[in-house]
């Protein structure tokens, strides 16, 4: 999986490309730790080229959402494909996140 992190205005934009699964979720979580513990209140995860998420990946997304909630920030998921969106729907995670097209 490839991850790019950019500051765009007041947002931290995380661009995901590839798969987030048990093989790379720990590395992704370590990469996200500075963002989760920073004072950045607005985070966008751009999933335009994101093709797969496992339960380990969902756990990291949930941890990021909890971190955003704790600092009264927001986390938005953008351009999520329908296959991955259905995983969020099946797990009940859809209600926990804000999605954008």
C-alpha positions as YAML, in Angstrom:
chain: A
units: angstrom
residues:
- id: 1
  name: UNK
  ca: [0.00, 0.00, 0.00]
- id: 2
  name: UNK
  ca: [1.17, 3.50, -0.81]
- id: 3
  name: UNK
  ca: [0.30, 6.40, 1.50]
- id: 4
  name: UNK
  ca: [0.77, 10.09, 0.73]
- id: 5
  name: UNK
  ca: [0.16, 12.76, 3.36]
- id: 6
  name: UNK
  ca: [-0.39, 16.39, 2.38]
- id: 7
  name: UNK
  ca: [-1.51, 19.54, 4.16]
- id: 8
  name: UNK
  ca: [-4.21, 21.25, 2.12]
- id: 9
  name: UNK
  ca: [-5.53, 24.38, 3.79]
- id: 10
  name: UNK
  ca: [-6.74, 23.35, 7.24]
- id: 11
  name: UNK
  ca: [-6.94, 19.66, 6.27]
- id: 12
  name: UNK
  ca: [-4.47, 16.83, 6.52]
- id: 13
  name: UNK
  ca: [-5.17, 14.79, 3.38]
- id: 14
  name: UNK
  ca: [-4.16, 11.13, 3.44]
- id: 15
  name: UNK
  ca: [-4.18, 9.51, 0.00]
- id: 16
  name: UNK
  ca: [-4.37, 5.71, 0.06]
- id: 17
  name: UNK
  ca: [-3.40, 3.53, -2.88]
- id: 18
  name: UNK
  ca: [-3.74, -0.26, -2.73]
- id: 19
  name: UNK
  ca: [-4.75, -2.60, 0.06]
- id: 20
  name: UNK
  ca: [-4.94, -2.13, 3.83]
- id: 21
  name: UNK
  ca: [-4.82, -5.54, 5.49]
- id: 22
  name: UNK
  ca: [-3.23, -7.46, 8.36]
- id: 23
  name: UNK
  ca: [0.14, -7.40, 6.59]
- id: 24
  name: UNK
  ca: [0.49, -3.62, 6.51]
- id: 25
  name: UNK
  ca: [-2.05, -2.28, 9.03]
- id: 26
  name: UNK
  ca: [0.53, -1.97, 11.85]
- id: 27
  name: UNK
  ca: [2.82, 0.09, 9.61]
- id: 28
  name: UNK
  ca: [-0.13, 2.26, 8.54]
- id: 29
  name: UNK
  ca: [-1.14, 2.78, 12.17]
- id: 30
  name: UNK
  ca: [2.42, 3.88, 13.07]
- id: 31
  name: UNK
  ca: [2.37, 6.30, 10.14]
- id: 32
  name: UNK
  ca: [-0.97, 7.74, 11.34]
- id: 33
  name: UNK
  ca: [0.09, 8.07, 15.00]
- id: 34
  name: UNK
  ca: [1.60, 11.59, 14.63]
- id: 35
  name: UNK
  ca: [-1.59, 12.76, 12.94]
- id: 36
  name: UNK
  ca: [-3.81, 11.18, 15.59]
- id: 37
  name: UNK
  ca: [-1.83, 12.79, 18.42]
- id: 38
  name: UNK
  ca: [-1.35, 16.20, 16.75]
- id: 39
  name: UNK
  ca: [-3.65, 19.18, 17.11]
- id: 40
  name: UNK
  ca: [-4.79, 18.82, 13.48]
- id: 41
  name: UNK
  ca: [-8.56, 18.77, 13.78]
- id: 42
  name: UNK
  ca: [-9.55, 18.03, 10.17]
- id: 43
  name: UNK
  ca: [-8.42, 14.88, 8.38]
- id: 44
  name: UNK
  ca: [-9.52, 13.65, 4.95]
- id: 45
  name: UNK
  ca: [-8.76, 10.12, 3.77]
- id: 46
  name: UNK
  ca: [-8.83, 10.06, -0.03]
- id: 47
  name: UNK
  ca: [-9.66, 6.52, -1.17]
- id: 48
  name: UNK
  ca: [-9.74, 7.10, -4.94]
- id: 49
  name: UNK
  ca: [-7.10, 4.38, -5.53]
- id: 50
  name: UNK
  ca: [-7.89, 2.32, -2.41]
- id: 51
  name: UNK
  ca: [-9.00, -1.20, -3.37]
- id: 52
  name: UNK
  ca: [-9.30, -3.36, -0.22]
- id: 53
  name: UNK
  ca: [-9.67, -3.13, 3.56]
- id: 54
  name: UNK
  ca: [-9.56, -5.97, 6.08]
- id: 55
  name: UNK
  ca: [-10.79, -5.99, 9.67]
- id: 56
  name: UNK
  ca: [-7.28, -4.91, 10.73]
- id: 57
  name: UNK
  ca: [-7.58, -1.89, 8.45]
- id: 58
  name: UNK
  ca: [-11.04, -1.10, 9.77]
- id: 59
  name: UNK
  ca: [-9.61, -1.10, 13.28]
- id: 60
  name: UNK
  ca: [-7.07, 1.58, 12.30]
- id: 61
  name: UNK
  ca: [-9.79, 3.71, 10.68]
- id: 62
  name: UNK
  ca: [-11.84, 3.36, 13.88]
- id: 63
  name: UNK
  ca: [-8.86, 4.38, 16.01]
- id: 64
  name: UNK
  ca: [-8.38, 7.44, 13.81]
- id: 65
  name: UNK
  ca: [-12.06, 8.36, 14.18]
- id: 66
  name: UNK
  ca: [-11.85, 8.04, 17.97]
- id: 67
  name: UNK
  ca: [-8.77, 10.28, 18.01]
- id: 68
  name: UNK
  ca: [-10.60, 12.89, 15.91]
- id: 69
  name: UNK
  ca: [-13.63, 12.73, 18.21]
- id: 70
  name: UNK
  ca: [-11.45, 13.14, 21.31]
- id: 71
  name: UNK
  ca: [-10.12, 16.46, 20.04]
- id: 72
  name: UNK
  ca: [-13.50, 17.53, 18.67]
- id: 73
  name: UNK
  ca: [-12.13, 17.29, 15.14]
- id: 74
  name: UNK
  ca: [-13.47, 15.55, 12.10]
- id: 75
  name: UNK
  ca: [-12.41, 12.71, 9.89]
- id: 76
  name: UNK
  ca: [-13.89, 12.42, 6.40]
- id: 77
  name: UNK
  ca: [-13.55, 9.53, 3.98]
- id: 78
  name: UNK
  ca: [-13.59, 10.64, 0.35]
- id: 79
  name: UNK
  ca: [-14.08, 8.72, -2.91]
- id: 80
  name: UNK
  ca: [-14.62, 5.29, -1.35]
- id: 81
  name: UNK
  ca: [-15.45, 2.64, -3.95]
- id: 82
  name: UNK
  ca: [-18.70, 0.70, -3.66]
- id: 83
  name: UNK
  ca: [-17.04, -2.61, -2.72]
- id: 84
  name: UNK
  ca: [-15.27, -1.12, 0.28]
- id: 85
  name: UNK
  ca: [-18.33, 0.97, 1.17]
- id: 86
  name: UNK
  ca: [-20.33, -2.27, 1.39]
- id: 87
  name: UNK
  ca: [-17.82, -3.56, 3.96]
- id: 88
  name: UNK
  ca: [-18.40, -0.43, 6.03]
- id: 89
  name: UNK
  ca: [-22.16, -1.00, 5.66]
- id: 90
  name: UNK
  ca: [-21.99, -4.68, 6.70]
- id: 91
  name: UNK
  ca: [-19.89, -3.93, 9.77]
- id: 92
  name: UNK
  ca: [-22.03, -1.00, 10.90]
- id: 93
  name: UNK
  ca: [-19.10, 1.39, 10.49]
- id: 94
  name: UNK
  ca: [-21.02, 3.56, 8.02]
- id: 95
  name: UNK
  ca: [-22.74, 5.27, 10.94]
- id: 96
  name: UNK
  ca: [-19.40, 6.14, 12.56]
- id: 97
  name: UNK
  ca: [-17.82, 8.02, 9.66]
- id: 98
  name: UNK
  ca: [-18.55, 10.95, 7.35]
- id: 99
  name: UNK
  ca: [-18.30, 10.08, 3.66]
- id: 100
  name: UNK
  ca: [-17.82, 12.40, 0.67]
- id: 101
  name: UNK
  ca: [-17.85, 11.72, -3.06]
...
